[in-house]
Amino acid sequence: MTTKKEVNTKNDGCAVNEAKVIRNLSLVSVIGNAVLSGFKLFAGIFGHSRAMISDAIHSFSDVLTTIIAFIGVKISKKAPDNSHPYGHERIECVASLFLGLLLMVTGLGVGKVGLQNIISGNYGSLAVPGVIALIAAIISIVGKEAMYWYTRHYAKLIGSAAFMADAWHHRSDAFSSVGSLIGIGGAMLGFPIMDSITSLVICLFILKVSFDILKDAIVKMLDTSCGEEYEAELRQFIETQPDVICVDMIHTRMFGNKVYIDTEIQVDGNKSLRESHDIAEHVHNSVETHFLDTKHIMVHVNPTEQEE
């Protein structure tokens, strides 16, 4: 789960233009995948490599996942309205669910083909791939790994679960290309079964990534707390605010990539209602300023008699 602390570390001291980041991430992903897919399809056909053709089809699926991520993130940034007074952040979780499921289907497809080839013995009938297929696999690994780190960096910067899922889809494609490289290399050396065995290994990697994406999305949709460490840090921060004696209670819950906080603080019971309200207002504003992913914090005041 991406915690608010991680996002704060990335955002401290700089203003992030989310709309620009979202647009750039989408363009890089769509254009990059389109170029790589076209080149891998060309190399697969003229290099007589079924593995590379399958890898090209996998890359084409990344264009769809990026479009899903883009739509999900754009909708999640919409301001609250009458129908959705708490905002639209959970739409991004829905997008992550779609991406996770699509990644799972891709992984199962890769594993199924590899298993069928091993059982049926079809791997022996494959033509020996050409050097261009090997080159395409290397270029794909480098390109997709670069796209993974680029997307991952900016996904963390804006706290986007959907684009983080898209980043992992890039890495899953890099894993597929590693399998293609091993399979093509093995076939060129006279061991075509390596292609199918590697497909099964890649399948497990992809399924693990899809599981992590689905788990993160579900956790954020179920109002899961931000954890003891995060709440301890929050408690310590609130108790350092002026006129706050202590924190009686803190509850946190994830709302998409945002956080809702409910807290009860103790203040001097001899203070007036207006003074107590001002203390609560100061705590409210300080938390939302310091913890940037706070969607809203509700502060309740409990009066305490101070001993003289």
ChimeraX commands (.cxc) that place a marker at each C-alpha (Angstrom):
marker #1 position 0.00,0.00,0.00 radius 0.5
marker #1 position 1.35,3.43,-0.91 radius 0.5
marker #1 position 1.41,5.42,2.29 radius 0.5
marker #1 position 1.04,9.11,2.55 radius 0.5
marker #1 position 4.47,9.40,4.07 radius 0.5
marker #1 position 6.05,8.05,0.89 radius 0.5
marker #1 position 4.16,10.55,-1.24 radius 0.5
marker #1 position 5.09,13.43,1.07 radius 0.5
marker #1 position 8.75,12.58,0.68 radius 0.5
marker #1 position 8.41,12.91,-3.04 radius 0.5
marker #1 position 6.36,16.09,-2.93 radius 0.5
marker #1 position 8.13,18.04,-0.19 radius 0.5
marker #1 position 9.60,21.29,-1.47 radius 0.5
marker #1 position 8.17,21.10,-4.97 radius 0.5
marker #1 position 4.86,21.74,-6.69 radius 0.5
marker #1 position 3.65,18.91,-8.89 radius 0.5
marker #1 position 1.56,19.67,-11.96 radius 0.5
marker #1 position -0.56,16.52,-11.86 radius 0.5
marker #1 position -2.36,17.17,-15.14 radius 0.5
marker #1 position 0.97,17.54,-16.97 radius 0.5
marker #1 position 2.43,14.43,-15.32 radius 0.5
marker #1 position -0.65,12.35,-16.21 radius 0.5
marker #1 position -0.55,13.56,-19.82 radius 0.5
marker #1 position 3.19,12.87,-20.18 radius 0.5
marker #1 position 2.93,9.41,-18.61 radius 0.5
marker #1 position 0.13,8.47,-20.98 radius 0.5
marker #1 position 1.92,9.78,-24.08 radius 0.5
marker #1 position 5.22,8.07,-23.23 radius 0.5
marker #1 position 3.47,4.78,-22.56 radius 0.5
marker #1 position 1.22,4.79,-25.63 radius 0.5
marker #1 position 3.91,5.96,-28.08 radius 0.5
marker #1 position 6.60,3.75,-26.55 radius 0.5
marker #1 position 4.43,0.64,-26.63 radius 0.5
marker #1 position 3.23,1.34,-30.16 radius 0.5
marker #1 position 6.80,1.71,-31.47 radius 0.5
marker #1 position 8.09,-1.34,-29.60 radius 0.5
marker #1 position 5.13,-3.46,-30.64 radius 0.5
marker #1 position 5.53,-2.58,-34.30 radius 0.5
marker #1 position 9.25,-3.33,-34.24 radius 0.5
marker #1 position 8.80,-6.63,-32.37 radius 0.5
marker #1 position 6.05,-7.73,-34.77 radius 0.5
marker #1 position 8.34,-6.94,-37.72 radius 0.5
marker #1 position 11.22,-8.82,-36.09 radius 0.5
marker #1 position 8.99,-11.75,-35.19 radius 0.5
marker #1 position 7.65,-12.17,-38.73 radius 0.5
marker #1 position 10.92,-11.72,-40.60 radius 0.5
marker #1 position 12.98,-13.43,-37.88 radius 0.5
marker #1 position 10.64,-16.47,-37.86 radius 0.5
marker #1 position 10.05,-16.22,-34.11 radius 0.5
marker #1 position 6.64,-17.11,-32.69 radius 0.5
marker #1 position 7.86,-16.04,-29.25 radius 0.5
marker #1 position 8.60,-12.54,-30.52 radius 0.5
marker #1 position 5.23,-12.29,-32.27 radius 0.5
marker #1 position 3.52,-13.24,-28.98 radius 0.5
marker #1 position 5.68,-10.67,-27.20 radius 0.5
marker #1 position 4.54,-8.03,-29.70 radius 0.5
marker #1 position 0.89,-8.84,-29.02 radius 0.5
marker #1 position 1.59,-8.53,-25.29 radius 0.5
marker #1 position 3.03,-5.06,-25.86 radius 0.5
marker #1 position -0.05,-4.02,-27.82 radius 0.5
marker #1 position -2.13,-4.89,-24.73 radius 0.5
marker #1 position -0.12,-2.30,-22.78 radius 0.5
marker #1 position -1.64,0.45,-24.92 radius 0.5
marker #1 position -5.07,-0.59,-23.64 radius 0.5
marker #1 position -3.91,-0.67,-20.01 radius 0.5
marker #1 position -2.46,2.83,-20.31 radius 0.5
marker #1 position -5.74,4.15,-21.70 radius 0.5
marker #1 position -7.59,2.53,-18.77 radius 0.5
marker #1 position -5.13,4.05,-16.28 radius 0.5
marker #1 position -5.41,7.48,-17.92 radius 0.5
marker #1 position -9.21,7.46,-17.81 radius 0.5
marker #1 position -9.24,6.23,-14.20 radius 0.5
marker #1 position -6.78,8.84,-12.97 radius 0.5
marker #1 position -8.47,11.70,-14.84 radius 0.5
marker #1 position -11.87,10.83,-13.37 radius 0.5
marker #1 position -10.40,10.39,-9.89 radius 0.5
marker #1 position -9.09,13.99,-9.96 radius 0.5
marker #1 position -12.56,15.45,-10.57 radius 0.5
marker #1 position -13.88,17.72,-7.84 radius 0.5
marker #1 position -16.69,16.46,-5.56 radius 0.5
marker #1 position -20.23,16.96,-6.88 radius 0.5
marker #1 position -23.78,16.38,-5.64 radius 0.5
marker #1 position -23.72,12.72,-6.61 radius 0.5
marker #1 position -20.21,12.14,-5.20 radius 0.5
marker #1 position -19.75,14.55,-2.27 radius 0.5
marker #1 position -16.66,12.66,-1.07 radius 0.5
marker #1 position -14.91,12.86,-4.44 radius 0.5
marker #1 position -13.99,10.30,-7.10 radius 0.5
marker #1 position -10.68,8.88,-5.85 radius 0.5
marker #1 position -11.93,5.29,-5.71 radius 0.5
marker #1 position -12.38,5.28,-9.50 radius 0.5
marker #1 position -8.61,4.87,-9.63 radius 0.5
marker #1 position -8.93,1.68,-7.57 radius 0.5
marker #1 position -11.47,0.38,-10.08 radius 0.5
marker #1 position -8.97,1.11,-12.88 radius 0.5
marker #1 position -6.28,-0.77,-10.94 radius 0.5
marker #1 position -8.63,-3.75,-10.63 radius 0.5
marker #1 position -9.11,-3.80,-14.41 radius 0.5
marker #1 position -5.34,-3.57,-14.93 radius 0.5
marker #1 position -4.65,-6.33,-12.41 radius 0.5
marker #1 position -7.21,-8.65,-14.01 radius 0.5
marker #1 position -5.89,-7.92,-17.50 radius 0.5
marker #1 position -2.37,-8.66,-16.30 radius 0.5
marker #1 position -3.57,-11.92,-14.74 radius 0.5
marker #1 position -5.20,-13.00,-18.01 radius 0.5
marker #1 position -2.00,-12.14,-19.88 radius 0.5
marker #1 position 0.09,-14.18,-17.46 radius 0.5
marker #1 position -2.22,-17.18,-17.67 radius 0.5
marker #1 position -2.16,-16.94,-21.47 radius 0.5
marker #1 position 1.64,-16.98,-21.53 radius 0.5
marker #1 position 1.74,-19.96,-19.17 radius 0.5
marker #1 position -0.96,-21.87,-21.07 radius 0.5
marker #1 position 0.88,-21.64,-24.40 radius 0.5
marker #1 position 4.16,-22.73,-22.82 radius 0.5
marker #1 position 2.55,-25.67,-21.02 radius 0.5
marker #1 position 0.70,-26.83,-24.14 radius 0.5
marker #1 position 3.91,-26.75,-26.18 radius 0.5
marker #1 position 5.76,-28.83,-23.57 radius 0.5
marker #1 position 2.96,-31.41,-23.28 radius 0.5
marker #1 position 2.36,-31.70,-27.03 radius 0.5
marker #1 position 6.00,-31.46,-28.05 radius 0.5
marker #1 position 5.25,-28.68,-30.57 radius 0.5
marker #1 position 8.38,-26.83,-29.57 radius 0.5
marker #1 position 10.41,-29.12,-31.78 radius 0.5
marker #1 position 8.60,-27.97,-34.91 radius 0.5
marker #1 position 9.47,-24.30,-34.45 radius 0.5
marker #1 position 11.69,-22.69,-37.05 radius 0.5
marker #1 position 15.09,-21.43,-35.88 radius 0.5
marker #1 position 14.71,-17.68,-35.21 radius 0.5
marker #1 position 16.90,-15.08,-36.91 radius 0.5
marker #1 position 19.31,-12.61,-35.30 radius 0.5
marker #1 position 16.83,-9.75,-35.73 radius 0.5
marker #1 position 14.47,-11.46,-33.28 radius 0.5
marker #1 position 17.27,-11.66,-30.73 radius 0.5
marker #1 position 18.06,-7.96,-31.20 radius 0.5
marker #1 position 14.38,-7.07,-30.83 radius 0.5
marker #1 position 14.21,-8.93,-27.51 radius 0.5
marker #1 position 17.21,-7.01,-26.14 radius 0.5
marker #1 position 15.78,-3.65,-27.27 radius 0.5
marker #1 position 12.43,-4.56,-25.73 radius 0.5
marker #1 position 13.99,-5.44,-22.37 radius 0.5
marker #1 position 15.90,-2.16,-22.18 radius 0.5
marker #1 position 12.96,-0.06,-23.42 radius 0.5
marker #1 position 10.32,-1.63,-21.17 radius 0.5
marker #1 position 12.54,-1.50,-18.09 radius 0.5
marker #1 position 13.19,2.21,-18.76 radius 0.5
marker #1 position 9.44,2.80,-19.12 radius 0.5
marker #1 position 8.86,0.93,-15.84 radius 0.5
marker #1 position 11.21,3.19,-13.87 radius 0.5
marker #1 position 9.92,6.34,-15.54 radius 0.5
marker #1 position 6.26,5.48,-14.88 radius 0.5
marker #1 position 6.99,4.23,-11.34 radius 0.5
marker #1 position 8.78,7.47,-10.43 radius 0.5
marker #1 position 5.94,9.74,-11.49 radius 0.5
marker #1 position 3.23,7.38,-10.21 radius 0.5
marker #1 position 4.76,7.69,-6.73 radius 0.5
marker #1 position 5.12,11.44,-7.19 radius 0.5
marker #1 position 1.37,11.93,-7.74 radius 0.5
marker #1 position 0.31,8.97,-5.59 radius 0.5
marker #1 position -1.39,7.12,-8.46 radius 0.5
marker #1 position -2.22,3.44,-7.92 radius 0.5
marker #1 position -3.44,3.07,-11.51 radius 0.5
marker #1 position -0.20,4.34,-13.04 radius 0.5
marker #1 position 1.80,2.27,-10.55 radius 0.5
marker #1 position -0.12,-0.74,-11.87 radius 0.5
marker #1 position 0.71,0.41,-15.41 radius 0.5
marker #1 position 4.39,0.60,-14.41 radius 0.5
marker #1 position 4.30,-3.01,-13.26 radius 0.5
marker #1 position 2.65,-3.95,-16.56 radius 0.5
marker #1 position 5.72,-2.47,-18.29 radius 0.5
marker #1 position 7.94,-4.64,-16.13 radius 0.5
marker #1 position 5.84,-7.71,-16.87 radius 0.5
marker #1 position 6.42,-7.02,-20.57 radius 0.5
marker #1 position 10.16,-6.76,-19.84 radius 0.5
marker #1 position 9.93,-10.19,-18.15 radius 0.5
marker #1 position 8.20,-11.53,-21.26 radius 0.5
marker #1 position 10.99,-10.14,-23.41 radius 0.5
marker #1 position 13.59,-11.79,-21.14 radius 0.5
marker #1 position 11.75,-15.04,-21.77 radius 0.5
marker #1 position 11.75,-14.35,-25.49 radius 0.5
marker #1 position 15.50,-13.66,-25.36 radius 0.5
marker #1 position 16.20,-16.93,-23.55 radius 0.5
marker #1 position 13.80,-18.89,-25.75 radius 0.5
marker #1 position 15.16,-17.42,-28.99 radius 0.5
marker #1 position 18.74,-17.90,-27.83 radius 0.5
marker #1 position 18.00,-21.46,-26.77 radius 0.5
marker #1 position 16.30,-22.24,-30.07 radius 0.5
marker #1 position 19.26,-20.83,-31.98 radius 0.5
marker #1 position 21.53,-23.11,-29.92 radius 0.5
marker #1 position 19.34,-26.14,-30.62 radius 0.5
marker #1 position 17.18,-26.21,-27.47 radius 0.5
marker #1 position 13.72,-24.97,-28.52 radius 0.5
marker #1 position 12.07,-26.31,-25.34 radius 0.5
marker #1 position 13.71,-23.45,-23.39 radius 0.5
marker #1 position 11.18,-21.05,-24.90 radius 0.5
marker #1 position 8.25,-22.97,-23.40 radius 0.5
marker #1 position 9.91,-23.57,-20.01 radius 0.5
marker #1 position 10.74,-19.88,-19.70 radius 0.5
marker #1 position 7.12,-19.01,-20.53 radius 0.5
marker #1 position 5.98,-20.89,-17.41 radius 0.5
marker #1 position 8.48,-19.02,-15.22 radius 0.5
marker #1 position 7.40,-15.68,-16.70 radius 0.5
marker #1 position 3.77,-16.65,-16.05 radius 0.5
marker #1 position 4.51,-16.93,-12.31 radius 0.5
marker #1 position 6.22,-13.52,-12.26 radius 0.5
marker #1 position 3.29,-11.87,-14.03 radius 0.5
marker #1 position 0.72,-13.54,-11.75 radius 0.5
marker #1 position 2.62,-12.33,-8.66 radius 0.5
marker #1 position 2.55,-8.75,-9.96 radius 0.5
marker #1 position -1.16,-8.97,-10.80 radius 0.5
marker #1 position -1.89,-10.33,-7.30 radius 0.5
marker #1 position -0.06,-7.38,-5.69 radius 0.5
marker #1 position -1.96,-4.87,-7.84 radius 0.5
marker #1 position -5.35,-6.46,-7.09 radius 0.5
marker #1 position -4.57,-6.69,-3.36 radius 0.5
marker #1 position -3.56,-3.01,-3.18 radius 0.5
marker #1 position -6.72,-1.89,-5.01 radius 0.5
marker #1 position -9.01,-3.99,-2.81 radius 0.5
marker #1 position -7.31,-2.78,0.39 radius 0.5
marker #1 position -7.86,0.84,-0.63 radius 0.5
marker #1 position -11.53,0.20,-1.43 radius 0.5
marker #1 position -12.25,-1.40,1.96 radius 0.5
marker #1 position -11.43,1.65,4.15 radius 0.5
marker #1 position -8.31,-0.08,5.46 radius 0.5
marker #1 position -6.34,1.90,8.06 radius 0.5
marker #1 position -2.97,3.40,7.19 radius 0.5
marker #1 position -1.25,1.25,9.81 radius 0.5
marker #1 position 0.18,1.67,13.31 radius 0.5
marker #1 position 3.39,3.37,12.19 radius 0.5
marker #1 position 1.54,6.02,10.21 radius 0.5
marker #1 position -0.98,6.67,12.99 radius 0.5
marker #1 position 1.83,6.92,15.58 radius 0.5
marker #1 position 3.54,9.57,13.44 radius 0.5
marker #1 position 0.24,11.42,13.06 radius 0.5
marker #1 position -0.44,11.27,16.81 radius 0.5
marker #1 position 3.01,12.64,17.61 radius 0.5
marker #1 position 2.53,15.52,15.16 radius 0.5
marker #1 position -0.87,16.50,16.57 radius 0.5
marker #1 position 0.36,16.41,20.18 radius 0.5
marker #1 position 3.08,18.95,19.32 radius 0.5
marker #1 position 0.47,21.51,18.23 radius 0.5
marker #1 position -0.16,24.49,20.55 radius 0.5
marker #1 position -2.64,23.92,23.43 radius 0.5
marker #1 position -3.16,20.24,22.60 radius 0.5
marker #1 position -2.75,18.24,25.82 radius 0.5
marker #1 position -2.93,14.79,24.23 radius 0.5
marker #1 position -4.69,12.73,21.57 radius 0.5
marker #1 position -7.44,10.48,22.89 radius 0.5
marker #1 position -8.24,8.68,19.63 radius 0.5
marker #1 position -7.09,8.42,16.01 radius 0.5
marker #1 position -8.77,6.51,13.20 radius 0.5
marker #1 position -7.50,6.56,9.61 radius 0.5
marker #1 position -8.83,4.97,6.43 radius 0.5
marker #1 position -7.70,4.87,2.84 radius 0.5
marker #1 position -10.04,6.40,0.25 radius 0.5
marker #1 position -8.46,5.57,-3.08 radius 0.5
marker #1 position -5.06,7.27,-2.88 radius 0.5
marker #1 position -6.29,9.71,-0.20 radius 0.5
marker #1 position -6.72,9.41,3.57 radius 0.5
marker #1 position -9.61,10.25,5.88 radius 0.5
marker #1 position -8.74,10.95,9.54 radius 0.5
marker #1 position -10.94,11.12,12.64 radius 0.5
marker #1 position -9.31,12.25,15.87 radius 0.5
marker #1 position -10.23,13.35,19.38 radius 0.5
marker #1 position -7.94,15.75,21.22 radius 0.5
marker #1 position -7.88,16.99,24.80 radius 0.5
marker #1 position -7.69,20.72,25.56 radius 0.5
marker #1 position -8.02,22.75,28.73 radius 0.5
marker #1 position -11.67,22.56,29.81 radius 0.5
marker #1 position -11.53,26.14,31.10 radius 0.5
marker #1 position -11.08,27.54,27.62 radius 0.5
marker #1 position -14.04,29.11,25.86 radius 0.5
marker #1 position -15.89,27.42,23.00 radius 0.5
marker #1 position -14.31,29.84,20.52 radius 0.5
marker #1 position -10.80,29.14,21.86 radius 0.5
marker #1 position -11.36,25.38,21.67 radius 0.5
marker #1 position -12.68,25.75,18.14 radius 0.5
marker #1 position -9.59,27.74,17.14 radius 0.5
marker #1 position -7.31,25.00,18.53 radius 0.5
marker #1 position -9.21,22.33,16.59 radius 0.5
marker #1 position -9.11,24.46,13.44 radius 0.5
marker #1 position -5.34,24.89,13.81 radius 0.5
marker #1 position -4.87,21.13,14.16 radius 0.5
marker #1 position -7.10,20.56,11.12 radius 0.5
marker #1 position -5.15,22.99,8.92 radius 0.5
marker #1 position -1.73,21.83,10.16 radius 0.5
marker #1 position -2.43,18.16,9.45 radius 0.5
marker #1 position -3.82,18.83,5.97 radius 0.5
marker #1 position -0.78,21.01,5.20 radius 0.5
marker #1 position 1.84,18.61,6.56 radius 0.5
marker #1 position 0.24,15.34,5.42 radius 0.5
marker #1 position -0.45,16.09,1.78 radius 0.5
marker #1 position -2.61,13.05,1.04 radius 0.5
marker #1 position -5.21,13.96,3.65 radius 0.5
marker #1 position -8.63,14.06,2.03 radius 0.5
marker #1 position -10.22,15.39,5.24 radius 0.5
marker #1 position -9.61,15.33,8.98 radius 0.5
marker #1 position -12.39,15.58,11.53 radius 0.5
marker #1 position -11.22,16.96,14.91 radius 0.5
marker #1 position -13.33,16.46,18.05 radius 0.5
marker #1 position -12.42,18.34,21.25 radius 0.5
marker #1 position -12.61,16.73,24.70 radius 0.5
marker #1 position -12.35,19.12,27.67 radius 0.5
marker #1 position -9.81,18.41,30.41 radius 0.5
marker #1 position -9.42,20.26,33.71 radius 0.5
marker #1 position -5.82,21.36,34.20 radius 0.5
marker #1 position -4.32,21.10,37.67 radius 0.5
marker #1 position -2.87,24.39,38.89 radius 0.5
marker link #1:1,2 radius 0.2
marker link #1:2,3 radius 0.2
marker link #1:3,4 radius 0.2
marker link #1:4,5 radius 0.2
marker link #1:5,6 radius 0.2
marker link #1:6,7 radius 0.2
marker link #1:7,8 radius 0.2
marker link #1:8,9 radius 0.2
marker link #1:9,10 radius 0.2
marker link #1:10,11 radius 0.2
marker link #1:11,12 radius 0.2
marker link #1:12,13 radius 0.2
marker link #1:13,14 radius 0.2
marker link #1:14,15 radius 0.2
marker link #1:15,16 radius 0.2
marker link #1:16,17 radius 0.2
marker link #1:17,18 radius 0.2
marker link #1:18,19 radius 0.2
marker link #1:19,20 radius 0.2
marker link #1:20,21 radius 0.2
marker link #1:21,22 radius 0.2
marker link #1:22,23 radius 0.2
marker link #1:23,24 radius 0.2
marker link #1:24,25 radius 0.2
marker link #1:25,26 radius 0.2
marker link #1:26,27 radius 0.2
marker link #1:27,28 radius 0.2
marker link #1:28,29 radius 0.2
marker link #1:29,30 radius 0.2
marker link #1:30,31 radius 0.2
marker link #1:31,32 radius 0.2
marker link #1:32,33 radius 0.2
marker link #1:33,34 radius 0.2
marker link #1:34,35 radius 0.2
marker link #1:35,36 radius 0.2
marker link #1:36,37 radius 0.2
marker link #1:37,38 radius 0.2
marker link #1:38,39 radius 0.2
marker link #1:39,40 radius 0.2
marker link #1:40,41 radius 0.2
marker link #1:41,42 radius 0.2
marker link #1:42,43 radius 0.2
marker link #1:43,44 radius 0.2
marker link #1:44,45 radius 0.2
marker link #1:45,46 radius 0.2
marker link #1:46,47 radius 0.2
marker link #1:47,48 radius 0.2
marker link #1:48,49 radius 0.2
marker link #1:49,50 radius 0.2
marker link #1:50,51 radius 0.2
marker link #1:51,52 radius 0.2
marker link #1:52,53 radius 0.2
marker link #1:53,54 radius 0.2
marker link #1:54,55 radius 0.2
marker link #1:55,56 radius 0.2
marker link #1:56,57 radius 0.2
marker link #1:57,58 radius 0.2
marker link #1:58,59 radius 0.2
marker link #1:59,60 radius 0.2
marker link #1:60,61 radius 0.2
marker link #1:61,62 radius 0.2
marker link #1:62,63 radius 0.2
marker link #1:63,64 radius 0.2
marker link #1:64,65 radius 0.2
marker link #1:65,66 radius 0.2
marker link #1:66,67 radius 0.2
marker link #1:67,68 radius 0.2
marker link #1:68,69 radius 0.2
marker link #1:69,70 radius 0.2
marker link #1:70,71 radius 0.2
marker link #1:71,72 radius 0.2
marker link #1:72,73 radius 0.2
marker link #1:73,74 radius 0.2
marker link #1:74,75 radius 0.2
marker link #1:75,76 radius 0.2
marker link #1:76,77 radius 0.2
marker link #1:77,78 radius 0.2
marker link #1:78,79 radius 0.2
marker link #1:79,80 radius 0.2
marker link #1:80,81 radius 0.2
marker link #1:81,82 radius 0.2
marker link #1:82,83 radius 0.2
marker link #1:83,84 radius 0.2
marker link #1:84,85 radius 0.2
marker link #1:85,86 radius 0.2
marker link #1:86,87 radius 0.2
marker link #1:87,88 radius 0.2
marker link #1:88,89 radius 0.2
marker link #1:89,90 radius 0.2
marker link #1:90,91 radius 0.2
marker link #1:91,92 radius 0.2
marker link #1:92,93 radius 0.2
marker link #1:93,94 radius 0.2
marker link #1:94,95 radius 0.2
marker link #1:95,96 radius 0.2
marker link #1:96,97 radius 0.2
marker link #1:97,98 radius 0.2
marker link #1:98,99 radius 0.2
marker link #1:99,100 radius 0.2
marker link #1:100,101 radius 0.2
marker link #1:101,102 radius 0.2
marker link #1:102,103 radius 0.2
marker link #1:103,104 radius 0.2
marker link #1:104,105 radius 0.2
marker link #1:105,106 radius 0.2
marker link #1:106,107 radius 0.2
marker link #1:107,108 radius 0.2
marker link #1:108,109 radius 0.2
marker link #1:109,110 radius 0.2
marker link #1:110,111 radius 0.2
marker link #1:111,112 radius 0.2
marker link #1:112,113 radius 0.2
marker link #1:113,114 radius 0.2
marker link #1:114,115 radius 0.2
marker link #1:115,116 radius 0.2
marker link #1:116,117 radius 0.2
marker link #1:117,118 radius 0.2
marker link #1:118,119 radius 0.2
marker link #1:119,120 radius 0.2
marker link #1:120,121 radius 0.2
marker link #1:121,122 radius 0.2
marker link #1:122,123 radius 0.2
marker link #1:123,124 radius 0.2
marker link #1:124,125 radius 0.2
marker link #1:125,126 radius 0.2
marker link #1:126,127 radius 0.2
marker link #1:127,128 radius 0.2
marker link #1:128,129 radius 0.2
marker link #1:129,130 radius 0.2
marker link #1:130,131 radius 0.2
marker link #1:131,132 radius 0.2
marker link #1:132,133 radius 0.2
marker link #1:133,134 radius 0.2
marker link #1:134,135 radius 0.2
marker link #1:135,136 radius 0.2
marker link #1:136,137 radius 0.2
marker link #1:137,138 radius 0.2
marker link #1:138,139 radius 0.2
marker link #1:139,140 radius 0.2
marker link #1:140,141 radius 0.2
marker link #1:141,142 radius 0.2
marker link #1:142,143 radius 0.2
marker link #1:143,144 radius 0.2
marker link #1:144,145 radius 0.2
marker link #1:145,146 radius 0.2
marker link #1:146,147 radius 0.2
marker link #1:147,148 radius 0.2
marker link #1:148,149 radius 0.2
marker link #1:149,150 radius 0.2
marker link #1:150,151 radius 0.2
marker link #1:151,152 radius 0.2
marker link #1:152,153 radius 0.2
marker link #1:153,154 radius 0.2
marker link #1:154,155 radius 0.2
marker link #1:155,156 radius 0.2
marker link #1:156,157 radius 0.2
marker link #1:157,158 radius 0.2
marker link #1:158,159 radius 0.2
marker link #1:159,160 radius 0.2
marker link #1:160,161 radius 0.2
marker link #1:161,162 radius 0.2
marker link #1:162,163 radius 0.2
marker link #1:163,164 radius 0.2
marker link #1:164,165 radius 0.2
marker link #1:165,166 radius 0.2
marker link #1:166,167 radius 0.2
marker link #1:167,168 radius 0.2
marker link #1:168,169 radius 0.2
marker link #1:169,170 radius 0.2
marker link #1:170,171 radius 0.2
marker link #1:171,172 radius 0.2
marker link #1:172,173 radius 0.2
marker link #1:173,174 radius 0.2
marker link #1:174,175 radius 0.2
marker link #1:175,176 radius 0.2
marker link #1:176,177 radius 0.2
marker link #1:177,178 radius 0.2
marker link #1:178,179 radius 0.2
marker link #1:179,180 radius 0.2
marker link #1:180,181 radius 0.2
marker link #1:181,182 radius 0.2
marker link #1:182,183 radius 0.2
marker link #1:183,184 radius 0.2
marker link #1:184,185 radius 0.2
marker link #1:185,186 radius 0.2
marker link #1:186,187 radius 0.2
marker link #1:187,188 radius 0.2
marker link #1:188,189 radius 0.2
marker link #1:189,190 radius 0.2
marker link #1:190,191 radius 0.2
marker link #1:191,192 radius 0.2
marker link #1:192,193 radius 0.2
marker link #1:193,194 radius 0.2
marker link #1:194,195 radius 0.2
marker link #1:195,196 radius 0.2
marker link #1:196,197 radius 0.2
marker link #1:197,198 radius 0.2
marker link #1:198,199 radius 0.2
marker link #1:199,200 radius 0.2
marker link #1:200,201 radius 0.2
marker link #1:201,202 radius 0.2
marker link #1:202,203 radius 0.2
marker link #1:203,204 radius 0.2
marker link #1:204,205 radius 0.2
marker link #1:205,206 radius 0.2
marker link #1:206,207 radius 0.2
marker link #1:207,208 radius 0.2
marker link #1:208,209 radius 0.2
marker link #1:209,210 radius 0.2
marker link #1:210,211 radius 0.2
marker link #1:211,212 radius 0.2
marker link #1:212,213 radius 0.2
marker link #1:213,214 radius 0.2
marker link #1:214,215 radius 0.2
marker link #1:215,216 radius 0.2
marker link #1:216,217 radius 0.2
marker link #1:217,218 radius 0.2
marker link #1:218,219 radius 0.2
marker link #1:219,220 radius 0.2
marker link #1:220,221 radius 0.2
marker link #1:221,222 radius 0.2
marker link #1:222,223 radius 0.2
marker link #1:223,224 radius 0.2
marker link #1:224,225 radius 0.2
marker link #1:225,226 radius 0.2
marker link #1:226,227 radius 0.2
marker link #1:227,228 radius 0.2
marker link #1:228,229 radius 0.2
marker link #1:229,230 radius 0.2
marker link #1:230,231 radius 0.2
marker link #1:231,232 radius 0.2
marker link #1:232,233 radius 0.2
marker link #1:233,234 radius 0.2
marker link #1:234,235 radius 0.2
marker link #1:235,236 radius 0.2
marker link #1:236,237 radius 0.2
marker link #1:237,238 radius 0.2
marker link #1:238,239 radius 0.2
marker link #1:239,240 radius 0.2
marker link #1:240,241 radius 0.2
marker link #1:241,242 radius 0.2
marker link #1:242,243 radius 0.2
marker link #1:243,244 radius 0.2
marker link #1:244,245 radius 0.2
marker link #1:245,246 radius 0.2
marker link #1:246,247 radius 0.2
marker link #1:247,248 radius 0.2
marker link #1:248,249 radius 0.2
marker link #1:249,250 radius 0.2
marker link #1:250,251 radius 0.2
marker link #1:251,252 radius 0.2
marker link #1:252,253 radius 0.2
marker link #1:253,254 radius 0.2
marker link #1:254,255 radius 0.2
marker link #1:255,256 radius 0.2
marker link #1:256,257 radius 0.2
marker link #1:257,258 radius 0.2
marker link #1:258,259 radius 0.2
marker link #1:259,260 radius 0.2
marker link #1:260,261 radius 0.2
marker link #1:261,262 radius 0.2
marker link #1:262,263 radius 0.2
marker link #1:263,264 radius 0.2
marker link #1:264,265 radius 0.2
marker link #1:265,266 radius 0.2
marker link #1:266,267 radius 0.2
marker link #1:267,268 radius 0.2
marker link #1:268,269 radius 0.2
marker link #1:269,270 radius 0.2
marker link #1:270,271 radius 0.2
marker link #1:271,272 radius 0.2
marker link #1:272,273 radius 0.2
marker link #1:273,274 radius 0.2
marker link #1:274,275 radius 0.2
marker link #1:275,276 radius 0.2
marker link #1:276,277 radius 0.2
marker link #1:277,278 radius 0.2
marker link #1:278,279 radius 0.2
marker link #1:279,280 radius 0.2
marker link #1:280,281 radius 0.2
marker link #1:281,282 radius 0.2
marker link #1:282,283 radius 0.2
marker link #1:283,284 radius 0.2
marker link #1:284,285 radius 0.2
marker link #1:285,286 radius 0.2
marker link #1:286,287 radius 0.2
marker link #1:287,288 radius 0.2
marker link #1:288,289 radius 0.2
marker link #1:289,290 radius 0.2
marker link #1:290,291 radius 0.2
marker link #1:291,292 radius 0.2
marker link #1:292,293 radius 0.2
marker link #1:293,294 radius 0.2
marker link #1:294,295 radius 0.2
marker link #1:295,296 radius 0.2
marker link #1:296,297 radius 0.2
marker link #1:297,298 radius 0.2
marker link #1:298,299 radius 0.2
marker link #1:299,300 radius 0.2
marker link #1:300,301 radius 0.2
marker link #1:301,302 radius 0.2
marker link #1:302,303 radius 0.2
marker link #1:303,304 radius 0.2
marker link #1:304,305 radius 0.2
marker link #1:305,306 radius 0.2
marker link #1:306,307 radius 0.2
marker link #1:307,308 radius 0.2
view
